[in-house]
């Protein structure tokens, strides 16, 4: 049973990221157990050939590694509690949390799990559902060297690049910094393309120049041509989740005693009232240079 358990990964949260990660792990030879409270997500996993249930404690009993892909820090903490990982006598489990979570929550969970004989890495990812499906994610890791070495085979199956940022919580900090930049780049790229159009240059033509010059970013190179100008708006990442990440970045700045006026403006412009984009919409909708903008100006 031990050898079987050592080659088994439980994936908790079978959403836009979790399910393709589960598929990728299975394709690369891991035994994969899916776990999700939603029957439709379990059904989607089963259709992809992934055994799935709703009992995370049973998943932990059978899986040596636990990959979490959840919306918020409170869900991560809830899964750890539901799994019973803080109870004595369980076989060692290594939790790899790929959620965009909160540094303080990750630090608290890492310490508690270490005391119970388990490991924990905050390992948020970048690359979207396509990267999860292809196994080409970028992973930014916070946690101890020993836990990272232990998790390396799982991470290598999921990612093209793994960066150890530092101690517990550091991966979360790096992801929040990254997503604050992504949110800002979406706004600045949209405004640049609106300016081009207003001055008589088609956005597609202006974008070619930007991407051949120094104004380029992942937003201009990938997101705008793939999901914005095409009119698809289906990147798999919601505006609500981006707003959550921007709020977490601002909270991180407040705890550090930093005044970040541009981050405040980004948050204001990303709000539903200012953008006209709902939480349920794909976040790329906020990059549409042709969409009407709210009339109220942000001070």
Buried (B, 14 or more C-beta within 10 A) or exposed (E): EEEEBEEBBBBBBBBBBBBBBBBBBBEBEBBBBBBBEEEEBBEBBEEBEBBBBBEBEBBBBBBBBBBBBBBBBEBBBEBBEBBBBBEEEBEEBBBBBBBBBBBBBBBBBBEBBBEBEBBBBBBBBBBBBBBBBEBBBBBBBBBBEEBBEBBEBBBEBBBEEBEBBEBBBBBBBBBBBBBBBBBBBBBBBBBBBBEBBEEEBEBEEBBEEBBEEEBBBBBBBBBBBBBBBEEEBEBBBBBBBBBBBBEBBBEBBEEEEEEBEEBBBBBBBBBBEBBBBEEEBBBBBBBBBEBEBEEEEEE
